[in-house]
Amino acid sequence: MNTLAVSNIAWSPEEETEVADLLRELDVHQVEIAPTKVFPDPTEVSGAALDGYIDFWRDRNVSIVAFQSMLFGRPDLQVFDSGDLRRETFQRLASFVNLAGRMGVRALVFGSPKNRVVPGSMSSHQAMDIAVPFFRDLGRVAEDAGTIFCIEPNPAVYGCNFVNTAAEGFALVSMVDTPGFRLHLDAAGMTLAGDNLTDAISSSASMLTHFHVSAPQLGELEEQVVDHSLAAAALTDTGYTGTLSIEMRSGAPGEASRRVRDAVALARRHYPVAQIA
């Protein structure tokens, strides 16, 4: 049985206490966070600040299970740019990996489509020559930190031109070939990329570590575009028992609790998730 989480990008910092209390009420015991939304500079956060934030959630019987949006606000960092800038990008991501290790966070989701744009002058072969060692080294950092760095396929409509489909993500993970680097899949992302949800999930199962329950453009969860029942059936058939994390952007002020409540209800209608005390 899977466990359910909600990403903190669904609410503002001012709404966090209200939503945290709601998650406890709803028996949701996991949260995914964008560290850039929590700490002014997550790579320089003190032990006391970390402990305080972990305790904020622990007091509500909620654990932090994943990171996302590590490069938010840093469009200058690019995987496929010059050597110096690539090294800076690597170091920034590695610092988040080590932060995750300090916090006991299991997975880091690397989407950041506009930070991994392959220049038009670069061939796909050249891009792979850069990407494979880049992510292999990050995977080794993650393994040493006791966590897993996951690539998220992003559709072209999100401005991504490197790893758009589940098959491309699986191929990259296979080439990188290190236990600290695995695959994350996103229900809306696969839908927008034209993936067959059943085939994409079943063929990627051996590398799948984390999964987002989502809507196009990170909107409020819906049932018209994304076939959540189909995704849920494929996850069940493959034996996936990891976290299912609701990912949606925040709405109008004061709407967070209603949106989170509705999203949790939708996820539980479609996905087999445990309700634990």
C-alpha positions in Angstrom: 0.0 0.0 0.0 1.3 3.5 -0.9 1.6 6.4 1.4 0.3 9.9 0.5 2.2 13.1 0.8 1.4 16.7 -0.2 4.0 19.2 -1.6 4.3 22.5 0.2 4.2 24.4 -3.0 0.4 24.1 -2.6 0.3 26.8 0.1 2.0 30.0 1.2 4.3 30.2 4.2 1.6 32.2 6.0 -0.8 29.2 5.5 1.6 26.5 6.6 0.4 26.0 10.2 -3.2 25.9 9.1 -2.4 23.3 6.4 -0.1 21.3 8.6 -3.0 21.0 11.2 -5.3 20.0 8.3 -2.9 17.2 7.2 -3.0 15.8 10.7 -6.8 15.9 10.6 -6.8 14.1 7.3 -4.4 11.4 8.4 -1.8 12.5 5.9 1.6 11.8 7.5 4.1 12.9 4.8 5.0 16.2 3.2 7.3 17.0 0.3 9.0 20.4 0.4 10.7 22.9 -1.8 13.5 23.9 0.5 13.8 27.3 -1.3 10.3 28.1 0.0 11.3 27.3 3.6 14.8 28.7 4.1 16.3 31.9 2.7 19.3 29.9 1.6 18.8 26.2 2.1 22.5 25.5 1.5 23.5 27.6 4.5 20.8 26.7 7.0 21.8 26.2 10.7 21.3 22.9 12.5 18.9 24.7 14.9 16.7 26.0 12.0 16.6 22.5 10.5 15.7 20.9 13.8 13.0 23.5 14.4 11.4 22.8 11.0 11.6 19.1 11.3 10.0 19.3 14.8 7.2 21.6 13.4 6.1 18.6 11.2 7.0 15.9 13.7 4.7 17.5 16.3 1.9 16.8 13.8 3.1 13.2 13.1 4.2 14.3 9.6 7.6 13.4 8.1 9.4 15.2 5.3 9.9 12.6 2.6 11.1 14.5 -0.5 12.6 17.7 -1.9 11.7 19.5 -5.1 12.4 22.9 -6.8 16.0 22.9 -5.8 17.0 25.4 -8.5 14.0 27.7 -8.1 15.1 31.3 -8.6 18.4 30.3 -10.2 17.8 30.4 -14.0 21.5 31.1 -14.4 22.4 27.5 -13.3 22.5 25.2 -16.3 23.4 21.5 -16.7 24.5 21.9 -20.3 26.3 25.2 -20.1 30.1 25.9 -19.8 32.2 23.8 -17.5 32.4 26.4 -14.8 28.6 27.0 -14.7 28.0 23.3 -14.9 30.3 22.8 -11.9 28.4 25.5 -10.0 25.1 23.8 -10.9 26.5 20.5 -9.7 27.7 21.9 -6.4 24.3 23.6 -5.8 22.4 20.3 -6.3 25.0 18.4 -4.3 24.4 20.8 -1.4 20.7 20.0 -1.5 21.5 16.3 -1.6 23.6 16.6 1.6 20.8 18.7 3.2 18.4 15.9 2.4 20.7 13.5 4.1 21.0 15.7 7.2 17.2 15.8 7.4 16.5 12.1 6.7 14.7 12.9 3.4 14.5 9.9 1.1 14.2 11.4 -2.4 15.0 14.6 -4.3 13.0 15.3 -7.4 14.9 17.1 -10.2 12.5 18.7 -12.6 13.8 22.2 -13.3 13.1 22.0 -17.0 14.6 25.4 -17.9 17.9 24.5 -16.0 18.5 21.5 -18.3 17.9 23.0 -21.7 20.2 21.5 -24.3 21.6 24.3 -26.6 20.6 24.1 -30.2 24.3 23.8 -31.2 24.7 20.6 -29.1 23.8 17.1 -30.4 21.9 14.6 -28.4 25.1 12.5 -28.2 27.1 15.4 -26.8 24.3 16.1 -24.3 24.4 12.5 -23.0 28.2 12.7 -22.7 27.6 15.6 -20.3 24.5 14.3 -18.5 25.6 10.7 -17.7 28.7 11.6 -15.7 27.0 14.7 -14.2 24.1 12.6 -12.8 26.3 9.6 -12.0 28.4 11.8 -9.7 25.3 13.3 -8.1 23.9 9.8 -7.6 27.1 8.9 -5.8 26.8 11.9 -3.6 23.2 10.9 -2.9 24.2 7.3 -2.1 26.8 8.6 0.4 24.2 10.8 2.0 21.6 8.0 2.3 19.1 9.5 -0.2 18.2 9.2 -3.8 18.4 11.8 -6.6 15.6 11.4 -9.1 15.2 12.7 -12.6 11.7 13.9 -13.5 10.7 13.7 -17.2 9.2 17.0 -18.2 7.0 17.5 -21.3 8.1 19.9 -24.0 5.2 22.3 -23.2 7.1 23.0 -19.9 10.0 24.4 -21.8 12.1 21.2 -21.5 14.1 19.5 -24.3 16.0 16.9 -22.3 14.2 13.8 -21.0 10.6 14.5 -22.0 9.2 11.0 -21.7 9.2 8.2 -19.2 11.2 6.1 -21.6 13.9 8.7 -22.0 14.1 9.0 -18.2 14.4 5.3 -17.8 17.1 5.2 -20.5 19.1 7.9 -18.7 18.8 6.2 -15.3 20.0 2.9 -17.0 23.0 4.6 -18.5 23.9 6.4 -15.3 23.7 3.1 -13.5 24.2 4.0 -9.8 21.8 3.3 -6.9 21.7 6.9 -5.8 20.1 8.0 -9.1 16.6 6.8 -10.0 13.4 7.8 -11.8 10.5 10.0 -10.7 7.3 10.1 -12.7 4.5 12.7 -12.8 0.9 11.9 -13.8 0.3 15.1 -15.6 3.8 15.3 -17.1 3.4 11.9 -18.7 0.0 12.8 -20.0 1.2 16.1 -21.6 4.2 14.3 -23.1 1.9 11.8 -24.8 3.0 8.8 -22.8 0.7 5.8 -22.5 0.4 5.8 -18.7 0.1 2.0 -18.4 3.1 1.3 -20.6 5.2 4.2 -19.2 4.7 3.1 -15.6 5.0 -0.6 -16.2 8.2 -0.3 -18.3 9.8 2.0 -15.8 8.8 0.1 -12.6 12.3 -1.2 -11.8 13.7 2.3 -11.5 10.7 4.2 -10.1 11.3 5.8 -6.7 8.8 8.6 -6.3 5.5 9.6 -8.0 3.5 12.9 -8.3 -0.2 13.0 -8.5 -0.7 16.2 -10.5 -2.6 18.3 -13.0 -1.3 20.1 -16.1 0.7 23.3 -15.3 0.5 22.3 -11.6 -3.1 23.4 -11.4 -5.7 22.1 -9.0 -6.1 18.4 -9.2 -8.7 17.3 -11.8 -10.1 14.2 -13.4 -10.8 15.3 -17.0 -7.3 15.5 -18.5 -5.2 13.1 -16.4 -6.5 9.5 -16.1 -5.7 9.0 -12.4 -7.5 5.6 -12.3 -5.3 4.3 -15.1 -2.1 5.6 -13.5 -3.2 4.0 -10.1 -3.9 0.7 -11.8 -0.5 0.6 -13.5 1.2 1.5 -10.2 -0.7 -1.3 -8.4 0.1 -3.8 -11.2 3.8 -3.1 -11.0 3.9 -3.4 -7.2 4.9 0.2 -6.5 4.7 0.8 -2.8 6.4 4.2 -2.5 5.1 7.7 -1.9 2.4 9.3 -4.0 2.9 13.0 -3.6 0.2 15.6 -4.5 1.8 18.4 -6.4 -0.1 21.6 -7.2 0.8 25.3 -7.1 -0.8 27.5 -4.5 -4.1 29.3 -5.3 -5.7 32.5 -4.1 -5.0 33.6 -0.5 -7.1 31.6 1.9 -7.8 28.8 -0.5 -5.0 26.4 0.5 -6.9 24.3 3.0 -9.9 23.8 0.7 -7.7 22.9 -2.2 -5.6 20.5 -0.2 -8.7 18.8 1.3 -10.2 18.4 -2.2 -6.9 17.1 -3.6 -6.4 14.5 -0.8 -10.0 13.3 -1.4 -9.4 13.0 -5.2 -6.2 11.1 -4.7 -7.8 8.7 -2.3 -10.6 8.0 -4.7 -8.2 6.8 -7.3 -5.0 5.7 -5.7 -4.5 2.9 -3.1 -3.1 4.8 -0.2 -2.7 3.8 3.4 -4.4 5.7 6.2 -2.2 5.4 9.2 -2.5 6.8 12.7 
